Amino acid sequence: MAEQPKERLDRINELAKKDRSVGLTPEEKIERQKLREAYLKDFRAGLRDQIEHTQVFDKKGKELTSKKVQKIQREHGWRKD
């Protein structure tokens, strides 16, 4: 069963609170690690997607988007140049 990001984060926080108060069982420590890994994977994917869709311009209108990001945008068909 795949958890929603909000449910996953709530569970991570619940386990953190329990760890500070009474400690975690070995099973809970494994669960916490898996939840953290899944959270970070989703976070990184979202950040990467946001960066890849962003174009940066200076005040004069000159594009400052990195060449690497421009290449990725071209590969996905998001740029016409």
mmJSON file of the N, C-alpha and C atoms, coordinates in Angstrom:
{"data_MODEL":{"atom_site":{
"group_PDB":["ATOM","ATOM","ATOM","ATOM","ATOM","ATOM","ATOM","ATOM","ATOM","ATOM","ATOM","ATOM","ATOM","ATOM","ATOM","ATOM","ATOM","ATOM","ATOM","ATOM","ATOM","ATOM","ATOM","ATOM","ATOM","ATOM","ATOM","ATOM","ATOM","ATOM","ATOM","ATOM","ATOM","ATOM","ATOM","ATOM","ATOM","ATOM","ATOM","ATOM","ATOM","ATOM","ATOM","ATOM","ATOM","ATOM","ATOM","ATOM","ATOM","ATOM","ATOM","ATOM","ATOM","ATOM","ATOM","ATOM","ATOM","ATOM","ATOM","ATOM","ATOM","ATOM","ATOM","ATOM","ATOM","ATOM","ATOM","ATOM","ATOM","ATOM","ATOM","ATOM","ATOM","ATOM","ATOM","ATOM","ATOM","ATOM","ATOM","ATOM","ATOM","ATOM","ATOM","ATOM","ATOM","ATOM","ATOM","ATOM","ATOM","ATOM","ATOM","ATOM","ATOM","ATOM","ATOM","ATOM","ATOM","ATOM","ATOM","ATOM","ATOM","ATOM","ATOM","ATOM","ATOM","ATOM","ATOM","ATOM","ATOM","ATOM","ATOM","ATOM","ATOM","ATOM","ATOM","ATOM","ATOM","ATOM","ATOM","ATOM","ATOM","ATOM","ATOM","ATOM","ATOM","ATOM","ATOM","ATOM","ATOM","ATOM","ATOM","ATOM","ATOM","ATOM","ATOM","ATOM","ATOM","ATOM","ATOM","ATOM","ATOM","ATOM","ATOM","ATOM","ATOM","ATOM","ATOM","ATOM","ATOM","ATOM","ATOM","ATOM","ATOM","ATOM","ATOM","ATOM","ATOM","ATOM","ATOM","ATOM","ATOM","ATOM","ATOM","ATOM","ATOM","ATOM","ATOM","ATOM","ATOM","ATOM","ATOM","ATOM","ATOM","ATOM","ATOM","ATOM","ATOM","ATOM","ATOM","ATOM","ATOM","ATOM","ATOM","ATOM","ATOM","ATOM","ATOM","ATOM","ATOM","ATOM","ATOM","ATOM","ATOM","ATOM","ATOM","ATOM","ATOM","ATOM","ATOM","ATOM","ATOM","ATOM","ATOM","ATOM","ATOM","ATOM","ATOM","ATOM","ATOM","ATOM","ATOM","ATOM","ATOM","ATOM","ATOM","ATOM","ATOM","ATOM","ATOM","ATOM","ATOM","ATOM","ATOM","ATOM","ATOM","ATOM","ATOM","ATOM","ATOM","ATOM","ATOM","ATOM","ATOM","ATOM","ATOM","ATOM","ATOM","ATOM","ATOM","ATOM","ATOM","ATOM","ATOM"],
"id":[1,2,3,4,5,6,7,8,9,10,11,12,13,14,15,16,17,18,19,20,21,22,23,24,25,26,27,28,29,30,31,32,33,34,35,36,37,38,39,40,41,42,43,44,45,46,47,48,49,50,51,52,53,54,55,56,57,58,59,60,61,62,63,64,65,66,67,68,69,70,71,72,73,74,75,76,77,78,79,80,81,82,83,84,85,86,87,88,89,90,91,92,93,94,95,96,97,98,99,100,101,102,103,104,105,106,107,108,109,110,111,112,113,114,115,116,117,118,119,120,121,122,123,124,125,126,127,128,129,130,131,132,133,134,135,136,137,138,139,140,141,142,143,144,145,146,147,148,149,150,151,152,153,154,155,156,157,158,159,160,161,162,163,164,165,166,167,168,169,170,171,172,173,174,175,176,177,178,179,180,181,182,183,184,185,186,187,188,189,190,191,192,193,194,195,196,197,198,199,200,201,202,203,204,205,206,207,208,209,210,211,212,213,214,215,216,217,218,219,220,221,222,223,224,225,226,227,228,229,230,231,232,233,234,235,236,237,238,239,240,241,242,243],
"type_symbol":["N","C","C","N","C","C","N","C","C","N","C","C","N","C","C","N","C","C","N","C","C","N","C","C","N","C","C","N","C","C","N","C","C","N","C","C","N","C","C","N","C","C","N","C","C","N","C","C","N","C","C","N","C","C","N","C","C","N","C","C","N","C","C","N","C","C","N","C","C","N","C","C","N","C","C","N","C","C","N","C","C","N","C","C","N","C","C","N","C","C","N","C","C","N","C","C","N","C","C","N","C","C","N","C","C","N","C","C","N","C","C","N","C","C","N","C","C","N","C","C","N","C","C","N","C","C","N","C","C","N","C","C","N","C","C","N","C","C","N","C","C","N","C","C","N","C","C","N","C","C","N","C","C","N","C","C","N","C","C","N","C","C","N","C","C","N","C","C","N","C","C","N","C","C","N","C","C","N","C","C","N","C","C","N","C","C","N","C","C","N","C","C","N","C","C","N","C","C","N","C","C","N","C","C","N","C","C","N","C","C","N","C","C","N","C","C","N","C","C","N","C","C","N","C","C","N","C","C","N","C","C","N","C","C","N","C","C","N","C","C","N","C","C"],
"label_atom_id":["N","CA","C","N","CA","C","N","CA","C","N","CA","C","N","CA","C","N","CA","C","N","CA","C","N","CA","C","N","CA","C","N","CA","C","N","CA","C","N","CA","C","N","CA","C","N","CA","C","N","CA","C","N","CA","C","N","CA","C","N","CA","C","N","CA","C","N","CA","C","N","CA","C","N","CA","C","N","CA","C","N","CA","C","N","CA","C","N","CA","C","N","CA","C","N","CA","C","N","CA","C","N","CA","C","N","CA","C","N","CA","C","N","CA","C","N","CA","C","N","CA","C","N","CA","C","N","CA","C","N","CA","C","N","CA","C","N","CA","C","N","CA","C","N","CA","C","N","CA","C","N","CA","C","N","CA","C","N","CA","C","N","CA","C","N","CA","C","N","CA","C","N","CA","C","N","CA","C","N","CA","C","N","CA","C","N","CA","C","N","CA","C","N","CA","C","N","CA","C","N","CA","C","N","CA","C","N","CA","C","N","CA","C","N","CA","C","N","CA","C","N","CA","C","N","CA","C","N","CA","C","N","CA","C","N","CA","C","N","CA","C","N","CA","C","N","CA","C","N","CA","C","N","CA","C","N","CA","C","N","CA","C","N","CA","C","N","CA","C","N","CA","C","N","CA","C","N","CA","C","N","CA","C"],
"label_alt_id":[null,null,null,null,null,null,null,null,null,null,null,null,null,null,null,null,null,null,null,null,null,null,null,null,null,null,null,null,null,null,null,null,null,null,null,null,null,null,null,null,null,null,null,null,null,null,null,null,null,null,null,null,null,null,null,null,null,null,null,null,null,null,null,null,null,null,null,null,null,null,null,null,null,null,null,null,null,null,null,null,null,null,null,null,null,null,null,null,null,null,null,null,null,null,null,null,null,null,null,null,null,null,null,null,null,null,null,null,null,null,null,null,null,null,null,null,null,null,null,null,null,null,null,null,null,null,null,null,null,null,null,null,null,null,null,null,null,null,null,null,null,null,null,null,null,null,null,null,null,null,null,null,null,null,null,null,null,null,null,null,null,null,null,null,null,null,null,null,null,null,null,null,null,null,null,null,null,null,null,null,null,null,null,null,null,null,null,null,null,null,null,null,null,null,null,null,null,null,null,null,null,null,null,null,null,null,null,null,null,null,null,null,null,null,null,null,null,null,null,null,null,null,null,null,null,null,null,null,null,null,null,null,null,null,null,null,null,null,null,null,null,null,null],
"label_comp_id":["MET","MET","MET","ALA","ALA","ALA","GLU","GLU","GLU","GLN","GLN","GLN","PRO","PRO","PRO","LYS","LYS","LYS","GLU","GLU","GLU","ARG","ARG","ARG","LEU","LEU","LEU","ASP","ASP","ASP","ARG","ARG","ARG","ILE","ILE","ILE","ASN","ASN","ASN","GLU","GLU","GLU","LEU","LEU","LEU","ALA","ALA","ALA","LYS","LYS","LYS","LYS","LYS","LYS","ASP","ASP","ASP","ARG","ARG","ARG","SER","SER","SER","VAL","VAL","VAL","GLY","GLY","GLY","LEU","LEU","LEU","THR","THR","THR","PRO","PRO","PRO","GLU","GLU","GLU","GLU","GLU","GLU","LYS","LYS","LYS","ILE","ILE","ILE","GLU","GLU","GLU","ARG","ARG","ARG","GLN","GLN","GLN","LYS","LYS","LYS","LEU","LEU","LEU","ARG","ARG","ARG","GLU","GLU","GLU","ALA","ALA","ALA","TYR","TYR","TYR","LEU","LEU","LEU","LYS","LYS","LYS","ASP","ASP","ASP","PHE","PHE","PHE","ARG","ARG","ARG","ALA","ALA","ALA","GLY","GLY","GLY","LEU","LEU","LEU","ARG","ARG","ARG","ASP","ASP","ASP","GLN","GLN","GLN","ILE","ILE","ILE","GLU","GLU","GLU","HIS","HIS","HIS","THR","THR","THR","GLN","GLN","GLN","VAL","VAL","VAL","PHE","PHE","PHE","ASP","ASP","ASP","LYS","LYS","LYS","LYS","LYS","LYS","GLY","GLY","GLY","LYS","LYS","LYS","GLU","GLU","GLU","LEU","LEU","LEU","THR","THR","THR","SER","SER","SER","LYS","LYS","LYS","LYS","LYS","LYS","VAL","VAL","VAL","GLN","GLN","GLN","LYS","LYS","LYS","ILE","ILE","ILE","GLN","GLN","GLN","ARG","ARG","ARG","GLU","GLU","GLU","HIS","HIS","HIS","GLY","GLY","GLY","TRP","TRP","TRP","ARG","ARG","ARG","LYS","LYS","LYS","ASP","ASP","ASP"],
"label_asym_id":["A","A","A","A","A","A","A","A","A","A","A","A","A","A","A","A","A","A","A","A","A","A","A","A","A","A","A","A","A","A","A","A","A","A","A","A","A","A","A","A","A","A","A","A","A","A","A","A","A","A","A","A","A","A","A","A","A","A","A","A","A","A","A","A","A","A","A","A","A","A","A","A","A","A","A","A","A","A","A","A","A","A","A","A","A","A","A","A","A","A","A","A","A","A","A","A","A","A","A","A","A","A","A","A","A","A","A","A","A","A","A","A","A","A","A","A","A","A","A","A","A","A","A","A","A","A","A","A","A","A","A","A","A","A","A","A","A","A","A","A","A","A","A","A","A","A","A","A","A","A","A","A","A","A","A","A","A","A","A","A","A","A","A","A","A","A","A","A","A","A","A","A","A","A","A","A","A","A","A","A","A","A","A","A","A","A","A","A","A","A","A","A","A","A","A","A","A","A","A","A","A","A","A","A","A","A","A","A","A","A","A","A","A","A","A","A","A","A","A","A","A","A","A","A","A","A","A","A","A","A","A","A","A","A","A","A","A","A","A","A","A","A","A"],
"label_entity_id":["1","1","1","1","1","1","1","1","1","1","1","1","1","1","1","1","1","1","1","1","1","1","1","1","1","1","1","1","1","1","1","1","1","1","1","1","1","1","1","1","1","1","1","1","1","1","1","1","1","1","1","1","1","1","1","1","1","1","1","1","1","1","1","1","1","1","1","1","1","1","1","1","1","1","1","1","1","1","1","1","1","1","1","1","1","1","1","1","1","1","1","1","1","1","1","1","1","1","1","1","1","1","1","1","1","1","1","1","1","1","1","1","1","1","1","1","1","1","1","1","1","1","1","1","1","1","1","1","1","1","1","1","1","1","1","1","1","1","1","1","1","1","1","1","1","1","1","1","1","1","1","1","1","1","1","1","1","1","1","1","1","1","1","1","1","1","1","1","1","1","1","1","1","1","1","1","1","1","1","1","1","1","1","1","1","1","1","1","1","1","1","1","1","1","1","1","1","1","1","1","1","1","1","1","1","1","1","1","1","1","1","1","1","1","1","1","1","1","1","1","1","1","1","1","1","1","1","1","1","1","1","1","1","1","1","1","1","1","1","1","1","1","1"],
"label_seq_id":[1,1,1,2,2,2,3,3,3,4,4,4,5,5,5,6,6,6,7,7,7,8,8,8,9,9,9,10,10,10,11,11,11,12,12,12,13,13,13,14,14,14,15,15,15,16,16,16,17,17,17,18,18,18,19,19,19,20,20,20,21,21,21,22,22,22,23,23,23,24,24,24,25,25,25,26,26,26,27,27,27,28,28,28,29,29,29,30,30,30,31,31,31,32,32,32,33,33,33,34,34,34,35,35,35,36,36,36,37,37,37,38,38,38,39,39,39,40,40,40,41,41,41,42,42,42,43,43,43,44,44,44,45,45,45,46,46,46,47,47,47,48,48,48,49,49,49,50,50,50,51,51,51,52,52,52,53,53,53,54,54,54,55,55,55,56,56,56,57,57,57,58,58,58,59,59,59,60,60,60,61,61,61,62,62,62,63,63,63,64,64,64,65,65,65,66,66,66,67,67,67,68,68,68,69,69,69,70,70,70,71,71,71,72,72,72,73,73,73,74,74,74,75,75,75,76,76,76,77,77,77,78,78,78,79,79,79,80,80,80,81,81,81],
"pdbx_PDB_ins_code":[null,null,null,null,null,null,null,null,null,null,null,null,null,null,null,null,null,null,null,null,null,null,null,null,null,null,null,null,null,null,null,null,null,null,null,null,null,null,null,null,null,null,null,null,null,null,null,null,null,null,null,null,null,null,null,null,null,null,null,null,null,null,null,null,null,null,null,null,null,null,null,null,null,null,null,null,null,null,null,null,null,null,null,null,null,null,null,null,null,null,null,null,null,null,null,null,null,null,null,null,null,null,null,null,null,null,null,null,null,null,null,null,null,null,null,null,null,null,null,null,null,null,null,null,null,null,null,null,null,null,null,null,null,null,null,null,null,null,null,null,null,null,null,null,null,null,null,null,null,null,null,null,null,null,null,null,null,null,null,null,null,null,null,null,null,null,null,null,null,null,null,null,null,null,null,null,null,null,null,null,null,null,null,null,null,null,null,null,null,null,null,null,null,null,null,null,null,null,null,null,null,null,null,null,null,null,null,null,null,null,null,null,null,null,null,null,null,null,null,null,null,null,null,null,null,null,null,null,null,null,null,null,null,null,null,null,null,null,null,null,null,null,null],
"Cartn_x":[0.845,0.0,0.888,0.776,1.565,0.927,1.754,1.255,1.332,0.426,0.454,1.552,2.129,3.22,2.846,1.64,1.22,1.177,0.608,0.532,1.932,2.818,4.194,4.894,4.768,5.416,4.818,3.515,2.882,3.447,3.617,4.148,5.609,6.402,7.8,7.845,6.998,6.956,6.479,5.515,5.013,6.133,6.885,7.992,9.101,9.364,10.381,9.985,8.725,8.229,8.346,7.963,8.049,9.508,10.404,11.819,12.369,11.951,12.414,11.834,10.627,9.988,10.309,10.063,10.247,11.173,11.571,12.43,11.616,12.316,11.663,12.106,11.221,11.57,12.435,13.156,13.939,13.082,11.861,10.959,10.574,10.34,9.985,11.166,12.367,13.549,13.69,13.431,13.471,12.38,11.175,10.071,10.421,10.975,11.351,12.375,13.368,14.387,13.785,12.89,12.247,11.371,10.656,9.817,10.675,11.781,12.685,13.254,13.668,14.215,13.179,11.944,10.875,10.574,10.556,10.314,11.394,12.653,13.763,13.747,13.393,13.31,12.262,11.093,10.026,10.437,11.072,11.503,12.502,13.492,14.505,13.903,12.967,12.322,11.531,10.834,10.071,10.964,12.062,13.007,13.65,14.043,14.65,13.668,12.416,11.396,11.214,11.186,11.015,12.2,13.398,14.592,14.601,14.247,14.27,13.224,12.189,11.146,11.355,12.422,12.642,13.609,13.246,14.152,14.462,15.742,16.185,16.6,16.116,16.439,16.941,17.866,18.291,17.31,17.579,16.664,16.525,17.519,17.472,16.82,16.426,15.762,16.688,17.967,18.925,18.774,18.682,18.507,19.801,19.674,20.817,20.701,19.707,19.508,20.778,21.191,22.425,22.306,23.439,23.48,22.956,23.272,22.816,21.291,20.672,19.216,18.604,19.211,18.718,18.728,19.791,19.891,18.766,18.524,17.453,16.099,15.878,14.621,14.442,15.498,15.421,15.089,15.741,15.517,14.067,13.429,12.028,11.046,11.583,10.717,10.076,10.674,10.128,10.69,11.688,12.299,12.168,12.048,11.933,13.22,14.275,15.512,16.535],
"Cartn_y":[-1.188,0.0,1.249,2.039,3.268,4.367,5.006,6.09,7.415,8.296,9.648,10.414,11.422,12.182,12.724,13.224,13.777,12.674,11.521,10.4,9.907,9.866,9.42,10.369,11.661,12.639,12.597,12.43,12.309,11.108,9.986,8.782,8.991,9.638,9.933,10.77,11.792,12.655,11.897,11.014,10.199,9.309,8.692,7.84,8.662,9.854,10.715,11.099,11.431,11.796,10.61,9.437,8.243,7.924,8.111,7.844,8.734,10.003,10.937,10.603,10.048,9.813,8.428,7.376,6.032,5.143,5.591,4.775,3.966,3.422,2.65,1.196,0.314,-1.089,-1.223,-2.319,-2.514,-2.436,-2.956,-2.899,-1.459,-0.665,0.732,1.526,1.177,1.847,1.551,0.313,-0.062,0.677,0.721,1.443,2.916,3.519,4.935,5.184,4.306,4.461,4.347,3.389,3.226,4.431,4.956,6.135,7.353,7.514,8.637,8.539,7.338,7.142,7.467,7.013,7.29,8.785,9.436,10.879,11.636,11.299,11.974,11.718,10.513,10.19,11.081,11.193,12.045,13.516,13.957,15.354,15.687,14.82,15.052,15.059,14.137,14.084,15.364,15.855,17.09,18.288,18.352,19.457,19.415,18.226,18.073,18.522,18.099,18.481,19.997,20.613,22.062,22.787,22.323,22.951,22.782,21.595,21.326,22.134,22.6,23.388,24.894,25.297,26.709,27.348,28.54,29.358,30.609,31.018,32.15,33.278,34.494,35.668,36.782,37.613,38.778,39.922,41.083,42.224,42.741,42.5,42.977,41.967,40.816,39.81,38.762,38.826,37.836,36.555,35.448,34.175,33.736,33.294,32.839,31.358,30.673,29.259,28.487,27.571,26.825,25.999,25.755,24.973,23.556,23.002,21.646,21.587,22.557,22.594,22.863,23.74,23.999,22.722,21.93,20.669,19.718,19.593,18.722,19.203,20.507,21.072,20.776,20.859,20.531,19.059,18.2,16.759,16.378,17.12,16.851,17.618,18.425,19.182,20.402,20.905,22.055,23.356,23.283,24.483,24.397,25.552,25.604,26.087,26.37,26.882,25.812],
"Cartn_z":[0.0,0.0,0.0,-1.034,-1.137,-0.303,0.476,1.317,0.576,0.903,0.376,1.101,0.443,1.089,2.47,2.632,3.933,4.981,4.617,5.562,5.926,4.931,5.167,6.135,5.897,6.763,8.172,8.273,9.596,10.356,9.649,10.297,10.706,9.863,10.211,11.486,11.557,12.747,13.978,13.782,14.892,15.449,14.552,14.988,15.653,15.154,15.763,17.182,17.352,18.692,19.643,19.154,19.993,20.329,19.37,19.592,20.696,20.702,21.741,23.109,23.145,24.441,25.022,24.271,24.829,24.013,22.828,21.969,20.973,20.01,18.948,18.999,18.548,18.396,17.139,16.99,15.762,14.491,14.562,13.406,13.074,14.104,13.89,13.326,13.738,13.194,11.698,11.308,9.899,9.128,9.703,9.063,8.885,9.924,9.865,8.763,8.649,7.617,6.223,6.015,4.709,4.37,5.358,5.141,4.798,5.496,5.218,3.808,3.411,2.068,0.995,1.199,0.233,0.18,1.347,1.401,0.643,0.888,0.212,-1.295,-1.695,-3.128,-3.803,-3.183,-3.728,-3.728,-2.648,-2.545,-3.646,-3.82,-4.854,-6.254,-6.501,-7.817,-8.081,-7.075,-7.225,-7.457,-6.724,-6.886,-8.267,-8.693,-10.016,-11.1,-10.988,-11.957,-11.99,-10.822,-10.748,-11.396,-11.116,-11.698,-13.211,-13.678,-15.11,-15.881,-15.214,-15.865,-15.719,-15.054,-14.753,-15.742,-16.191,-16.987,-16.175,-16.194,-15.399,-16.349,-16.055,-16.859,-15.954,-16.49,-15.729,-15.972,-15.377,-15.481,-16.904,-17.744,-19.124,-20.063,-19.537,-20.354,-20.943,-20.59,-21.082,-20.27,-20.995,-20.292,-19.622,-18.37,-17.585,-17.208,-17.761,-17.467,-17.836,-16.962,-17.22,-18.496,-19.125,-20.369,-20.132,-18.982,-18.654,-18.594,-17.939,-17.841,-19.214,-19.999,-21.35,-22.179,-22.049,-22.795,-22.386,-21.098,-20.6,-21.12,-21.095,-21.575,-23.068,-23.841,-25.282,-25.489,-24.722,-24.835,-24.555,-23.667,-23.342,-24.234,-25.132,-26.022,-25.387,-24.299,-23.595,-24.118,-24.99,-25.572,-27.075,-27.696,-29.153,-29.811,-29.034,-29.634,-29.88],
"occupancy":[1.0,1.0,1.0,1.0,1.0,1.0,1.0,1.0,1.0,1.0,1.0,1.0,1.0,1.0,1.0,1.0,1.0,1.0,1.0,1.0,1.0,1.0,1.0,1.0,1.0,1.0,1.0,1.0,1.0,1.0,1.0,1.0,1.0,1.0,1.0,1.0,1.0,1.0,1.0,1.0,1.0,1.0,1.0,1.0,1.0,1.0,1.0,1.0,1.0,1.0,1.0,1.0,1.0,1.0,1.0,1.0,1.0,1.0,1.0,1.0,1.0,1.0,1.0,1.0,1.0,1.0,1.0,1.0,1.0,1.0,1.0,1.0,1.0,1.0,1.0,1.0,1.0,1.0,1.0,1.0,1.0,1.0,1.0,1.0,1.0,1.0,1.0,1.0,1.0,1.0,1.0,1.0,1.0,1.0,1.0,1.0,1.0,1.0,1.0,1.0,1.0,1.0,1.0,1.0,1.0,1.0,1.0,1.0,1.0,1.0,1.0,1.0,1.0,1.0,1.0,1.0,1.0,1.0,1.0,1.0,1.0,1.0,1.0,1.0,1.0,1.0,1.0,1.0,1.0,1.0,1.0,1.0,1.0,1.0,1.0,1.0,1.0,1.0,1.0,1.0,1.0,1.0,1.0,1.0,1.0,1.0,1.0,1.0,1.0,1.0,1.0,1.0,1.0,1.0,1.0,1.0,1.0,1.0,1.0,1.0,1.0,1.0,1.0,1.0,1.0,1.0,1.0,1.0,1.0,1.0,1.0,1.0,1.0,1.0,1.0,1.0,1.0,1.0,1.0,1.0,1.0,1.0,1.0,1.0,1.0,1.0,1.0,1.0,1.0,1.0,1.0,1.0,1.0,1.0,1.0,1.0,1.0,1.0,1.0,1.0,1.0,1.0,1.0,1.0,1.0,1.0,1.0,1.0,1.0,1.0,1.0,1.0,1.0,1.0,1.0,1.0,1.0,1.0,1.0,1.0,1.0,1.0,1.0,1.0,1.0,1.0,1.0,1.0,1.0,1.0,1.0,1.0,1.0,1.0,1.0,1.0,1.0,1.0,1.0,1.0,1.0,1.0,1.0],
"B_iso_or_equiv":[0.0,0.0,0.0,0.0,0.0,0.0,0.0,0.0,0.0,0.0,0.0,0.0,0.0,0.0,0.0,0.0,0.0,0.0,0.0,0.0,0.0,0.0,0.0,0.0,0.0,0.0,0.0,0.0,0.0,0.0,0.0,0.0,0.0,0.0,0.0,0.0,0.0,0.0,0.0,0.0,0.0,0.0,0.0,0.0,0.0,0.0,0.0,0.0,0.0,0.0,0.0,0.0,0.0,0.0,0.0,0.0,0.0,0.0,0.0,0.0,0.0,0.0,0.0,0.0,0.0,0.0,0.0,0.0,0.0,0.0,0.0,0.0,0.0,0.0,0.0,0.0,0.0,0.0,0.0,0.0,0.0,0.0,0.0,0.0,0.0,0.0,0.0,0.0,0.0,0.0,0.0,0.0,0.0,0.0,0.0,0.0,0.0,0.0,0.0,0.0,0.0,0.0,0.0,0.0,0.0,0.0,0.0,0.0,0.0,0.0,0.0,0.0,0.0,0.0,0.0,0.0,0.0,0.0,0.0,0.0,0.0,0.0,0.0,0.0,0.0,0.0,0.0,0.0,0.0,0.0,0.0,0.0,0.0,0.0,0.0,0.0,0.0,0.0,0.0,0.0,0.0,0.0,0.0,0.0,0.0,0.0,0.0,0.0,0.0,0.0,0.0,0.0,0.0,0.0,0.0,0.0,0.0,0.0,0.0,0.0,0.0,0.0,0.0,0.0,0.0,0.0,0.0,0.0,0.0,0.0,0.0,0.0,0.0,0.0,0.0,0.0,0.0,0.0,0.0,0.0,0.0,0.0,0.0,0.0,0.0,0.0,0.0,0.0,0.0,0.0,0.0,0.0,0.0,0.0,0.0,0.0,0.0,0.0,0.0,0.0,0.0,0.0,0.0,0.0,0.0,0.0,0.0,0.0,0.0,0.0,0.0,0.0,0.0,0.0,0.0,0.0,0.0,0.0,0.0,0.0,0.0,0.0,0.0,0.0,0.0,0.0,0.0,0.0,0.0,0.0,0.0,0.0,0.0,0.0,0.0,0.0,0.0,0.0,0.0,0.0,0.0,0.0,0.0],
"pdbx_formal_charge":[null,null,null,null,null,null,null,null,null,null,null,null,null,null,null,null,null,null,null,null,null,null,null,null,null,null,null,null,null,null,null,null,null,null,null,null,null,null,null,null,null,null,null,null,null,null,null,null,null,null,null,null,null,null,null,null,null,null,null,null,null,null,null,null,null,null,null,null,null,null,null,null,null,null,null,null,null,null,null,null,null,null,null,null,null,null,null,null,null,null,null,null,null,null,null,null,null,null,null,null,null,null,null,null,null,null,null,null,null,null,null,null,null,null,null,null,null,null,null,null,null,null,null,null,null,null,null,null,null,null,null,null,null,null,null,null,null,null,null,null,null,null,null,null,null,null,null,null,null,null,null,null,null,null,null,null,null,null,null,null,null,null,null,null,null,null,null,null,null,null,null,null,null,null,null,null,null,null,null,null,null,null,null,null,null,null,null,null,null,null,null,null,null,null,null,null,null,null,null,null,null,null,null,null,null,null,null,null,null,null,null,null,null,null,null,null,null,null,null,null,null,null,null,null,null,null,null,null,null,null,null,null,null,null,null,null,null,null,null,null,null,null,null],
"auth_seq_id":[1,1,1,2,2,2,3,3,3,4,4,4,5,5,5,6,6,6,7,7,7,8,8,8,9,9,9,10,10,10,11,11,11,12,12,12,13,13,13,14,14,14,15,15,15,16,16,16,17,17,17,18,18,18,19,19,19,20,20,20,21,21,21,22,22,22,23,23,23,24,24,24,25,25,25,26,26,26,27,27,27,28,28,28,29,29,29,30,30,30,31,31,31,32,32,32,33,33,33,34,34,34,35,35,35,36,36,36,37,37,37,38,38,38,39,39,39,40,40,40,41,41,41,42,42,42,43,43,43,44,44,44,45,45,45,46,46,46,47,47,47,48,48,48,49,49,49,50,50,50,51,51,51,52,52,52,53,53,53,54,54,54,55,55,55,56,56,56,57,57,57,58,58,58,59,59,59,60,60,60,61,61,61,62,62,62,63,63,63,64,64,64,65,65,65,66,66,66,67,67,67,68,68,68,69,69,69,70,70,70,71,71,71,72,72,72,73,73,73,74,74,74,75,75,75,76,76,76,77,77,77,78,78,78,79,79,79,80,80,80,81,81,81],
"auth_comp_id":["MET","MET","MET","ALA","ALA","ALA","GLU","GLU","GLU","GLN","GLN","GLN","PRO","PRO","PRO","LYS","LYS","LYS","GLU","GLU","GLU","ARG","ARG","ARG","LEU","LEU","LEU","ASP","ASP","ASP","ARG","ARG","ARG","ILE","ILE","ILE","ASN","ASN","ASN","GLU","GLU","GLU","LEU","LEU","LEU","ALA","ALA","ALA","LYS","LYS","LYS","LYS","LYS","LYS","ASP","ASP","ASP","ARG","ARG","ARG","SER","SER","SER","VAL","VAL","VAL","GLY","GLY","GLY","LEU","LEU","LEU","THR","THR","THR","PRO","PRO","PRO","GLU","GLU","GLU","GLU","GLU","GLU","LYS","LYS","LYS","ILE","ILE","ILE","GLU","GLU","GLU","ARG","ARG","ARG","GLN","GLN","GLN","LYS","LYS","LYS","LEU","LEU","LEU","ARG","ARG","ARG","GLU","GLU","GLU","ALA","ALA","ALA","TYR","TYR","TYR","LEU","LEU","LEU","LYS","LYS","LYS","ASP","ASP","ASP","PHE","PHE","PHE","ARG","ARG","ARG","ALA","ALA","ALA","GLY","GLY","GLY","LEU","LEU","LEU","ARG","ARG","ARG","ASP","ASP","ASP","GLN","GLN","GLN","ILE","ILE","ILE","GLU","GLU","GLU","HIS","HIS","HIS","THR","THR","THR","GLN","GLN","GLN","VAL","VAL","VAL","PHE","PHE","PHE","ASP","ASP","ASP","LYS","LYS","LYS","LYS","LYS","LYS","GLY","GLY","GLY","LYS","LYS","LYS","GLU","GLU","GLU","LEU","LEU","LEU","THR","THR","THR","SER","SER","SER","LYS","LYS","LYS","LYS","LYS","LYS","VAL","VAL","VAL","GLN","GLN","GLN","LYS","LYS","LYS","ILE","ILE","ILE","GLN","GLN","GLN","ARG","ARG","ARG","GLU","GLU","GLU","HIS","HIS","HIS","GLY","GLY","GLY","TRP","TRP","TRP","ARG","ARG","ARG","LYS","LYS","LYS","ASP","ASP","ASP"],
"auth_asym_id":["A","A","A","A","A","A","A","A","A","A","A","A","A","A","A","A","A","A","A","A","A","A","A","A","A","A","A","A","A","A","A","A","A","A","A","A","A","A","A","A","A","A","A","A","A","A","A","A","A","A","A","A","A","A","A","A","A","A","A","A","A","A","A","A","A","A","A","A","A","A","A","A","A","A","A","A","A","A","A","A","A","A","A","A","A","A","A","A","A","A","A","A","A","A","A","A","A","A","A","A","A","A","A","A","A","A","A","A","A","A","A","A","A","A","A","A","A","A","A","A","A","A","A","A","A","A","A","A","A","A","A","A","A","A","A","A","A","A","A","A","A","A","A","A","A","A","A","A","A","A","A","A","A","A","A","A","A","A","A","A","A","A","A","A","A","A","A","A","A","A","A","A","A","A","A","A","A","A","A","A","A","A","A","A","A","A","A","A","A","A","A","A","A","A","A","A","A","A","A","A","A","A","A","A","A","A","A","A","A","A","A","A","A","A","A","A","A","A","A","A","A","A","A","A","A","A","A","A","A","A","A","A","A","A","A","A","A","A","A","A","A","A","A"],
"auth_atom_id":["N","CA","C","N","CA","C","N","CA","C","N","CA","C","N","CA","C","N","CA","C","N","CA","C","N","CA","C","N","CA","C","N","CA","C","N","CA","C","N","CA","C","N","CA","C","N","CA","C","N","CA","C","N","CA","C","N","CA","C","N","CA","C","N","CA","C","N","CA","C","N","CA","C","N","CA","C","N","CA","C","N","CA","C","N","CA","C","N","CA","C","N","CA","C","N","CA","C","N","CA","C","N","CA","C","N","CA","C","N","CA","C","N","CA","C","N","CA","C","N","CA","C","N","CA","C","N","CA","C","N","CA","C","N","CA","C","N","CA","C","N","CA","C","N","CA","C","N","CA","C","N","CA","C","N","CA","C","N","CA","C","N","CA","C","N","CA","C","N","CA","C","N","CA","C","N","CA","C","N","CA","C","N","CA","C","N","CA","C","N","CA","C","N","CA","C","N","CA","C","N","CA","C","N","CA","C","N","CA","C","N","CA","C","N","CA","C","N","CA","C","N","CA","C","N","CA","C","N","CA","C","N","CA","C","N","CA","C","N","CA","C","N","CA","C","N","CA","C","N","CA","C","N","CA","C","N","CA","C","N","CA","C","N","CA","C","N","CA","C","N","CA","C","N","CA","C","N","CA","C","N","CA","C"],
"pdbx_PDB_model_num":[1,1,1,1,1,1,1,1,1,1,1,1,1,1,1,1,1,1,1,1,1,1,1,1,1,1,1,1,1,1,1,1,1,1,1,1,1,1,1,1,1,1,1,1,1,1,1,1,1,1,1,1,1,1,1,1,1,1,1,1,1,1,1,1,1,1,1,1,1,1,1,1,1,1,1,1,1,1,1,1,1,1,1,1,1,1,1,1,1,1,1,1,1,1,1,1,1,1,1,1,1,1,1,1,1,1,1,1,1,1,1,1,1,1,1,1,1,1,1,1,1,1,1,1,1,1,1,1,1,1,1,1,1,1,1,1,1,1,1,1,1,1,1,1,1,1,1,1,1,1,1,1,1,1,1,1,1,1,1,1,1,1,1,1,1,1,1,1,1,1,1,1,1,1,1,1,1,1,1,1,1,1,1,1,1,1,1,1,1,1,1,1,1,1,1,1,1,1,1,1,1,1,1,1,1,1,1,1,1,1,1,1,1,1,1,1,1,1,1,1,1,1,1,1,1,1,1,1,1,1,1,1,1,1,1,1,1,1,1,1,1,1,1]
}}}
